[in-house]
Amino acid sequence: MRVSKRLLTFLVLAFVTATSLAALSGDNTSVKGYGDTVFGMTLEQVLAAESSRSIMAITPATVYAKSFARAEIASVRISAFHFRVVYLFDETSDKLVQVNVTSLEQKNVGINGMAYTSLEKLLTEKYGPPTYSGKNKTSWKLTHITVDLQHVLIPGVMTQVVVAYRPVSASSNSAKDL
């Protein structure tokens, strides 16, 4: 069975979003997000905040678990690697709830292994030691934001590195009934 690259990318991003994004409650309007964004911003506010970068609205918006990808930066170079930045907005409030930074490389496991290691080092320099580190996943839970770094690998099919930024309240809300 041949699966398209676009479908696989969608499935990986949907999986990462579903596993890291919970229904948000509470006020996230003062929590700094990715770049110059603040969680709780509208699409127009995000476009204005990131106007110095090549940000574009996505039309029509791509649907993920309880959110919509409504804006993106098609290519950002971090270290020696290229990534796409996707801004996710809550399906109900239409406010920014998560930002995913995903590798453009989807076939070469070696390149993405190096990208993962490089990002893990850079994020550790920026945020300090991770609160969780396991095989292909590292997380930093800070005062107001959670940063998850993952190397998604489906052998023989695809590989992708994803960094997900979201307010800590999203993690707290997803665990409230445990």
C-alpha positions in Angstrom: 0.0 0.0 0.0 1.4 3.4 -1.0 0.7 6.2 1.3 1.3 9.8 0.2 3.9 11.9 1.9 1.3 14.6 2.6 -1.0 12.1 4.3 1.8 10.7 6.5 2.8 14.3 7.5 -0.8 15.0 8.4 -1.1 11.8 10.4 2.1 12.5 12.3 1.1 16.0 13.1 -2.4 14.9 14.1 -0.8 12.3 16.4 1.6 14.7 18.0 -1.2 17.3 18.4 -3.6 14.8 19.9 -1.1 13.5 22.4 0.0 16.9 23.5 -3.0 19.2 23.1 -5.9 19.2 25.6 -9.0 21.3 25.7 -7.9 24.5 27.2 -9.5 26.4 30.1 -8.3 29.3 32.0 -6.5 32.4 30.9 -3.4 31.9 28.7 -3.4 35.4 27.3 -0.1 36.3 29.1 1.8 33.1 28.4 4.6 33.7 25.8 4.5 31.3 23.0 6.9 30.6 20.1 8.7 33.6 18.6 6.9 36.8 19.3 3.5 35.2 19.9 1.5 34.9 23.1 -0.9 32.0 23.7 -4.5 33.2 23.4 -3.8 35.5 20.4 -6.1 35.6 17.4 -4.9 34.8 13.9 -4.6 38.5 13.1 -2.5 39.1 16.2 -0.2 36.2 15.4 0.3 37.4 11.8 1.1 40.9 13.1 3.4 39.6 15.8 5.4 37.4 13.4 5.2 39.9 10.5 9.1 40.2 10.4 9.1 36.5 9.4 7.6 34.9 6.3 4.4 33.9 8.0 1.3 33.2 6.0 -2.3 32.3 6.8 -3.3 28.8 5.8 -6.6 28.7 3.8 -8.5 26.6 4.2 -7.3 25.8 7.7 -6.1 22.2 8.3 -8.1 20.4 11.0 -6.2 18.6 13.9 -7.4 17.2 17.2 -9.6 20.1 18.7 -7.6 22.7 16.8 -7.0 24.2 13.4 -3.6 25.0 11.7 -4.4 28.5 10.5 -0.9 30.0 10.0 2.6 28.8 9.0 6.1 29.8 8.3 7.0 27.5 5.4 10.7 27.2 6.2 12.9 28.2 9.1 16.5 27.2 9.5 17.5 26.1 12.9 21.1 25.0 13.2 21.8 23.2 9.9 18.3 22.0 9.5 15.0 23.3 7.9 11.7 23.3 9.7 8.1 24.3 9.1 6.3 26.3 11.9 2.6 25.7 12.2 0.4 27.8 14.5 -2.6 25.9 15.9 -5.8 27.6 17.1 -8.5 26.2 19.4 -11.6 25.0 17.5 -14.0 26.8 19.9 -12.3 30.0 20.9 -10.1 30.5 17.7 -7.2 31.5 19.9 -3.5 30.3 19.6 -3.1 27.1 21.7 0.0 25.4 20.3 2.9 25.9 17.9 4.5 22.9 16.2 8.0 23.2 14.6 8.4 20.2 12.2 11.3 19.0 10.2 11.0 19.3 6.4 13.1 16.2 6.1 10.9 13.1 6.1 12.9 10.3 4.6 16.5 10.4 6.0 16.6 8.9 9.5 20.3 9.9 9.9 19.6 13.6 9.1 16.6 13.7 11.5 18.7 11.9 14.2 21.2 14.7 13.9 18.5 17.3 13.9 16.9 15.8 17.1 20.3 15.8 18.8 21.0 19.4 17.7 17.6 20.6 18.9 17.9 18.8 22.2 21.2 20.5 22.8 19.8 24.0 21.8 16.7 23.6 23.8 18.7 22.5 26.9 20.9 25.6 26.5 17.8 27.8 26.3 15.6 26.1 28.9 18.0 24.2 31.1 17.9 20.4 31.8 14.8 18.6 30.5 12.2 17.4 33.0 11.8 14.2 30.9 14.2 12.5 28.6 13.5 9.1 26.9 14.0 7.4 23.6 13.1 9.9 20.9 11.3 12.2 23.3 12.5 15.0 25.5 10.3 17.5 27.4 10.8 20.8 29.3 8.0 21.8 31.7 8.6 25.4 32.6 6.6 27.8 34.7 4.1 28.7 32.0 5.1 26.6 28.9 5.8 23.0 28.0 8.2 22.2 25.2 8.1 18.7 23.8 10.8 17.4 21.3 10.0 14.2 19.5 11.7 12.2 16.8 8.8 10.3 15.2 10.0 7.3 13.2 8.0 4.8 11.2 10.8 2.5 9.8 10.8 2.3 6.1 8.0 4.8 5.8 9.0 8.2 7.3 10.8 10.1 9.9 10.1 13.6 11.4 11.3 15.8 14.2 8.7 17.8 16.0 8.9 20.5 18.6 5.6 21.3 20.2 5.1 24.5 22.3 2.0 24.8 24.5 0.9 26.5 27.7 1.4 24.4 30.9 -2.3 24.7 31.5 -2.9 22.4 28.5 -0.9 19.6 30.2 -2.6 20.3 33.6 -6.1 20.1 32.0 -5.3 16.8 30.2 -4.3 15.2 33.5 -7.1 16.6 35.7 -9.2 13.4 35.6 -6.4 10.9 36.2 
